[in-house]
């Protein structure tokens, strides 16, 4: 009886360790994806701000010529 309990306990510990490893990998993967999306948003925002500044400058120059 004691041996069965020991084997069962070892299996449960092994399953717990494996689940914790998989959860850590999943969290790491999701954090990586999140950081990628933040980078993309930053790059697009930076591009749009530059475009707005550029068009504003040309528009202002055009108005001054009128």
Protein Blocks (a to p, Z undefined) as FASTA:
>chain_A
ZZmmmmmmmmmmmmmmmmmmmmmmmmmmmmmmmmmmmmmmmmmmmmmmmmmmmmmmmmmm
mmmmZZ
